[in-house]
Amino acid sequence: MAGNYLRLIALSFVILFISCADEVTPEKTPTGAYSNGIYILNEGLYGDVKAATLDFYHPESNQIENGVFKSVNKDIGEDGLFLGASPQSMTKEGNLIHIIINGDGKILTINASTAEYLGKTTELNSPRYMVTTPDHRAYVTSLKENKVQIVNLVQKEFETGSIVGSIDTYNADTPQSVLDDPYSAPQHTTERIVAIGDELFTNAWSNDNKILVIDPNTNMLKDSIEVGIQPQSMAVDKNNKLWVLCDGSYPGSKYADTNGSIYRIDPKTHKVEWHYEFPSNTSKRNICINKAGDTLFFIDKDIYRMKITDTSPSRIIDAVEGQTFYALGIDPKNEDIYIGDAIDYFKPGKVYRYTIDLNKVDEFQVGPLPNSFLFNYN
């Protein structure tokens, strides 16, 4: 089993390195209606199980199909009608896509080429993101629990996934009062998760300032790295360096008036090599990297770009009045930039597509609150 976990880095590094979305090259080349394009996950209104949708965009024809999960699976009962409350992220594993449903505490598994529902894993506590292993397990983060849960994933139709273990992420001296309050600080709940070498790195985002290091061979918390306030997302560059985008404070938090920041970490030494502090504490989110692993992109109200050799980012696409940039993805085929617009957080969202030269190619409507893209090229 130890060998299996050590091999997870080859798979998981590819997942993050390709783009903002999770993607793995399958052993075979399945074909289907959704084998060559982009899945768009729309989280809908918070807590509304009927509002969330899964859309699919065909970039060669500029065609959008809205609500593909429901249209494909409408005949299989309740599981095929609605994704659930507040879907958070998508991860591709071979020809499977695992969709984490944060509000319902579950993971839905679909066929990547056809969008057909296969099965689910339930009883998770506020799951957020995952990284997979070659033996079809996943390490799943949680917003409300001081644990990373280990899950046996669904692999075929009518299967049910299962929780097989967990890793405590809080410090041994953390007071119980802090552990009991998911919004206390810092208590080490977790958000994104990536694998580098033979270790897992996860960001303790909510009211926290740590990158936690996990040993998947022992399933134990190994180390922690202090970064800026609220590390929101991560990316791995071509040199295997870990980049962390911190969104800073928000009104009413214990870290009032703390600006956001970017950190570069050497994962071999667990040391911070470089960091940059933003001049304001506006909300930052969704750091991404291109396929070459040499250019970072992220949202700070507008869209910013920064080469890994730069000393500061540059604004490249402005959000105009009425736009709320919420999701960001970089196409691994041609480096087209995809931006999800939440607008007012209630209306159907929009997606804007730009070339790497910043020419606008397309604009189309999607479900409410588009939060992520998965580039599915088989």
C-alpha positions in Angstrom: 0.0 0.0 0.0 2.9 2.4 0.7 4.0 2.0 -2.8 0.6 3.0 -4.1 0.6 6.2 -2.1 4.1 7.1 -3.2 3.0 6.8 -6.8 0.2 9.2 -6.3 2.4 12.2 -7.0 2.8 11.4 -10.7 -0.9 11.4 -11.0 -1.7 14.3 -8.7 1.0 16.6 -10.0 -0.5 16.3 -13.5 -3.9 17.2 -12.0 -2.8 20.6 -10.8 -0.1 21.3 -13.4 -2.5 21.2 -16.4 -4.8 24.0 -15.4 -7.1 25.4 -12.7 -9.3 22.3 -13.3 -8.5 18.7 -12.4 -7.6 16.5 -15.3 -5.8 13.2 -15.8 -5.0 11.5 -19.1 -6.9 8.2 -19.3 -5.3 4.9 -20.4 -7.8 4.5 -23.2 -9.6 7.1 -25.3 -13.3 6.9 -24.6 -15.7 8.8 -26.9 -19.0 10.3 -26.2 -21.0 13.5 -26.5 -18.8 15.2 -23.9 -15.4 13.8 -24.8 -14.0 17.1 -26.2 -14.9 20.2 -24.3 -15.3 21.9 -21.0 -17.6 21.0 -18.0 -18.8 24.0 -16.1 -20.0 23.6 -12.5 -22.6 26.1 -11.3 -23.2 26.0 -7.5 -26.6 27.7 -7.6 -28.1 29.5 -4.6 -26.8 28.4 -1.3 -28.7 25.4 0.1 -31.0 25.1 -2.9 -30.8 21.5 -4.2 -32.6 22.4 -7.4 -30.5 25.5 -8.5 -27.1 23.9 -9.1 -26.3 22.7 -12.6 -23.6 21.1 -14.7 -23.2 22.6 -18.2 -20.9 21.6 -21.1 -19.2 23.9 -23.6 -18.0 22.7 -27.1 -15.1 25.1 -27.9 -14.8 24.1 -31.5 -18.3 25.1 -32.3 -18.9 27.7 -29.6 -22.0 25.8 -28.4 -23.1 25.6 -24.8 -25.3 22.8 -23.4 -27.0 23.8 -20.2 -28.1 21.3 -17.6 -26.4 18.3 -19.0 -26.4 16.3 -15.8 -30.2 16.5 -15.5 -30.9 16.0 -19.2 -28.7 12.9 -19.4 -29.8 11.3 -16.1 -33.5 12.4 -15.8 -34.8 8.8 -16.0 -32.9 7.3 -13.1 -34.7 8.9 -10.2 -33.9 11.5 -7.6 -30.1 11.2 -8.0 -30.3 12.0 -11.7 -32.6 15.0 -11.3 -30.5 17.4 -9.2 -26.8 17.7 -8.4 -27.6 18.8 -4.8 -26.9 21.8 -2.6 -23.8 23.9 -3.4 -21.5 21.7 -5.6 -17.9 22.9 -5.0 -15.4 21.2 -7.3 -14.7 18.6 -9.9 -11.9 16.1 -10.2 -11.2 13.8 -13.1 -9.9 10.3 -12.6 -9.4 8.3 -15.9 -12.8 8.5 -17.6 -14.6 9.4 -14.4 -15.5 12.8 -12.9 -16.0 13.1 -9.2 -18.2 16.1 -8.2 -18.0 17.3 -4.6 -21.4 18.5 -3.3 -20.4 20.7 -0.3 -23.9 21.4 1.1 -25.1 17.8 0.9 -21.8 16.2 2.1 -21.5 13.9 -0.8 -19.4 13.1 -4.0 -21.3 12.2 -7.2 -19.4 10.2 -9.8 -20.2 10.4 -13.5 -18.8 9.0 -16.8 -16.6 11.8 -18.2 -17.5 11.1 -21.8 -21.3 10.7 -21.4 -22.1 12.6 -18.1 -24.0 9.4 -17.0 -24.4 9.1 -13.3 -22.6 6.1 -11.8 -22.9 6.3 -8.0 -22.1 8.4 -4.9 -20.2 8.7 -1.6 -22.2 10.2 1.3 -21.8 11.2 4.9 -18.9 13.6 4.4 -18.9 16.9 6.4 -18.7 20.0 4.2 -16.3 18.5 1.6 -14.5 20.9 -0.6 -11.7 19.5 -2.8 -9.8 16.2 -3.3 -6.7 14.6 -4.7 -6.8 10.9 -5.9 -4.5 8.0 -5.7 -3.8 5.2 -8.2 -5.8 2.7 -6.1 -9.0 4.8 -6.5 -8.9 6.5 -3.1 -9.2 10.2 -2.5 -8.1 12.6 0.2 -11.0 15.0 0.7 -10.8 18.3 2.5 -13.4 19.9 4.8 -14.5 23.4 5.6 -16.1 22.5 8.9 -14.1 19.6 10.3 -10.5 19.4 11.5 -9.8 16.4 9.3 -8.9 15.3 5.8 -11.1 12.2 5.0 -9.9 9.2 3.1 -12.5 7.8 0.7 -12.9 4.7 -1.5 -14.3 6.2 -4.7 -17.0 4.9 -7.0 -15.5 3.2 -10.1 -18.5 1.7 -11.9 -22.3 2.0 -12.2 -24.5 1.4 -9.1 -21.5 1.4 -6.8 -21.4 3.3 -3.4 -18.3 4.9 -2.2 -17.2 4.7 1.4 -15.2 6.7 4.0 -12.3 4.5 5.1 -10.2 6.8 7.3 -9.3 10.3 8.3 -6.3 12.5 9.2 -6.5 15.0 12.1 -5.3 18.4 11.0 -5.5 20.4 14.2 -2.6 20.9 16.6 -2.4 18.8 19.7 -2.7 21.9 21.9 -5.7 23.4 20.2 -8.4 24.2 22.8 -11.6 22.3 22.5 -13.6 25.5 22.3 -11.7 26.3 19.0 -12.3 22.8 17.6 -16.0 23.1 18.3 -16.3 26.3 16.4 -15.6 25.9 12.6 -15.2 29.6 12.2 -12.7 30.1 15.0 -9.1 30.9 14.2 -6.8 29.1 13.6 -8.3 25.6 13.8 -7.0 24.0 10.6 -10.0 23.1 8.5 -8.8 22.6 4.9 -9.6 23.7 1.4 -7.5 22.8 -1.7 -5.1 19.8 -1.7 -2.2 18.9 -4.0 0.5 16.2 -4.0 4.2 17.0 -4.6 6.9 14.3 -4.2 5.7 11.9 -1.5 3.7 14.5 0.5 0.3 16.2 0.4 -0.1 19.9 0.8 -3.4 21.4 1.9 -4.3 25.1 2.7 -6.0 25.9 6.0 -8.1 28.7 4.5 -10.9 29.8 6.8 -9.5 32.2 9.5 -6.1 30.6 9.3 -2.6 31.1 7.9 -1.1 27.6 7.4 -0.2 25.2 4.6 -0.4 21.7 6.2 1.9 18.9 5.1 0.5 15.3 5.2 2.5 12.1 4.9 0.2 9.7 2.9 2.3 6.7 3.9 1.4 7.2 7.5 -1.7 9.3 7.1 -0.4 11.7 9.6 0.0 15.5 9.8 3.8 16.0 9.3 4.4 19.7 9.3 2.9 23.2 8.8 4.1 26.2 6.9 3.1 29.7 7.9 1.9 32.0 5.0 -0.4 35.0 4.7 -3.9 35.3 6.1 -6.5 33.0 4.6 -4.5 31.0 1.9 -7.3 30.5 -0.6 -5.8 28.5 -3.5 -2.6 26.8 -4.7 -0.8 26.0 -7.9 2.4 24.0 -8.8 4.9 25.4 -11.4 7.2 23.7 -13.8 10.0 23.7 -11.2 7.8 21.9 -8.7 7.4 25.0 -6.5 4.2 25.6 -4.6 2.4 28.9 -5.1 -0.2 30.0 -2.6 -2.7 32.9 -3.1 -3.9 34.4 0.3 -7.0 36.5 0.2 -6.4 38.4 3.4 -8.9 39.7 5.9 -12.6 40.5 5.6 -14.7 43.0 7.7 -15.3 41.7 11.2 -12.5 39.1 11.1 -9.7 39.0 13.7 -7.3 39.9 10.9 -8.9 43.2 10.1 -7.1 45.3 7.5 -4.7 42.6 6.5 -3.9 42.6 2.8 -3.8 39.6 0.6 -0.5 38.0 -0.6 1.2 35.5 -2.8 3.8 33.0 -1.4 6.2 30.6 -3.2 7.2 27.6 -1.2 10.0 25.0 -1.8 8.1 21.7 -1.0 11.4 19.9 -0.4 12.4 22.1 2.5 8.9 23.4 3.5 10.4 26.9 3.5 9.0 30.1 2.0 11.3 31.3 -0.8 9.5 34.5 -1.8 6.3 36.4 -1.1 4.5 39.5 -2.4 1.9 41.6 -0.5 -0.9 43.3 -2.4 -1.5 47.0 -1.8 -5.1 46.4 -0.8 -7.2 43.7 1.0 -9.7 43.2 -1.8 -10.8 39.5 -2.2 -8.5 37.3 -4.2 -9.3 33.8 -5.5 -8.5 30.9 -7.8 -4.8 31.0 -8.7 -4.2 28.9 -11.8 -1.2 28.0 -13.9 -0.8 27.4 -17.7 0.1 24.0 -19.1 3.8 25.1 -19.5 3.8 25.8 -15.8 5.5 29.2 -16.2 2.6 31.7 -15.9 0.1 32.2 -13.1 -3.4 33.7 -13.4 -5.8 34.7 -10.6 -8.8 36.9 -9.7 -8.6 40.1 -7.7 -11.9 41.6 -8.8 -10.2 41.8 -12.3 -8.0 39.1 -13.9 -4.3 39.2 -13.2 -1.3 37.4 -14.8 2.2 36.9 -13.5 5.1 34.9 -14.9 6.9 32.8 -12.3 9.9 35.0 -12.8 8.1 38.3 -12.3 8.2 40.3 -9.0 4.6 41.5 -9.2 1.4 40.7 -11.1 -0.2 42.6 -14.0 -3.9 43.3 -14.6 -5.0 41.9 -18.0 -8.8 41.9 -18.0 -11.0 44.4 -16.2 -14.3 43.6 -14.6 -16.9 46.2 -15.7 -19.9 47.3 -13.6 -22.3 44.5 -13.0 -19.6 41.8 -13.4 -18.4 39.6 -10.5 -15.6 37.4 -11.6 -16.0 34.1 -9.6 -14.2 31.3 -11.6 -11.1 31.1 -13.7 -9.7 28.4 -16.0 -6.9 28.1 -18.5 -7.4 25.7 -21.4 -4.5 23.3 -21.7 -4.9 23.0 -25.4 -4.5 26.6 -26.5 -4.3 28.7 -23.2 -7.6 30.3 -23.8 -8.8 32.1 -20.6 -12.3 31.2 -19.3 -13.9 33.5 -16.7 -17.1 32.6 -14.7 -19.2 35.6 -13.8 -21.6 35.3 -10.8 -23.1 38.7 -11.7 -25.3 39.4 -8.6 -25.1 35.8 -7.1 -28.8 35.2 -7.9 -29.2 35.4 -11.7 -27.9 32.9 -14.2 -24.2 33.4 -14.6 -22.1 34.0 -17.7 -18.8 32.7 -19.0 -16.4 34.8 -21.1 -13.7 33.3 -23.3 -10.5 35.1 -24.3 -7.5 34.1 -26.3 -4.1 34.2 -24.6 -3.6 37.5 -26.6 -6.7 38.8 -24.7 -9.1 38.8 -27.7 -12.6 38.0 -26.6 -13.8 34.9 -28.4 -17.2 34.1 -26.9 -19.7 34.9 -24.2 -22.6 32.6 -23.1 -25.1 32.0 -20.3 -24.7 29.3 -17.7 -26.3 28.4 -14.4 -26.1 30.6 -11.2 -22.6 31.0 -9.7 -20.3 29.3 -12.1 -17.4 28.2 -9.8 -15.1 25.9 -11.8 -14.1 24.5 -15.1 -13.0 21.0 -16.0 -11.2 20.6 -19.4 -12.2 17.2 -20.7 -10.1 16.3 -23.7 -10.0 12.5 -24.3 
